[in-house]
């Protein structure tokens, strides 16, 4: 968590609203393995990171609420008794959606001012959206004594995304951002919403993120299409979700589904297994097995689930060609964003130089490289 980010948002809020704010930090997240399994009631392996959203919030005596997005340099006003979604793709839907979902639960929110700033690269697949939703619901819960548990708050954030943003997301992003534990990843069962923390000590390895700087929009039909395909196959199999299906089950309906949708369902079943096997590999300290599972995850995302893109595949191929990246894959919804790389300590600078040059030559654009630390979840900061 950046102290500068917190200090800046406090100053901005005081200058704009002439009041002392409540300060919230809500982190973004990475996901080591288990992609597109969350909305199939499956297993995921996320961790909160030290990049995120810093929000300053306080009650207001005015007749309207005001929200200010520092990164966009945009301000909106809205009335609590006339909430409706803004145009698709607007940042304000994350704020408005949370307030609307609180009202749907008969929670009384008064007028408020909020300003927020983030250091999560936009479109990087590190879930700036969940971090923003969580910062809003957490702040409002504190300000207005709404008495919500953290678990209730993440479902409000999720519903905001479904109903106001138009992305039928699972619960992983909101969970990881809210419940993160410093230096730990969380093996989350997306059905029971229970997680087992794993202390991350890769010993001689570290995590590196490489951003393709290709922008993706999850509200594009592709994400919702895949969710719908998974749900259709679950109903054909007469199971609640693909988490309950085996490869043998899938074989029984192979002639009833398109080859493309068969592969998508097969990917989800296999990825679920990989997430569970990854936890065993971590417990055993078997970095090589973990790396193999991560590479295998990318292969499935690219060839079976078809949510990768040329730039992501190129970065993973570069990782495979090096002798010191043990595992790499695309991370997030897909069609852009980051790869996550498990790399030998001390080799990051050399790999960054090599891959940056190759990427620039191939695509005539720059990739961006980040190292991240695993952090605590959403909280009030002083």
PyMOL commands that set and color helices and strands:
alter all, ss='L'
color gray80, all
select helices_A, chain A and resi 3-17+38-40+92-104+128-143+150-165+172-179+221-237+242-244+247-252+254-256+259-284+287-304+310-321+348-363
alter helices_A, ss='H'
color red, helices_A
select strands_A, chain A and resi 22-31+43-59+65-69+74-78+112-118+184-189+194-199+205-211+325-331+338-344+368-371+379-381
alter strands_A, ss='S'
color yellow, strands_A
deselect
rebuild
show_as cartoon
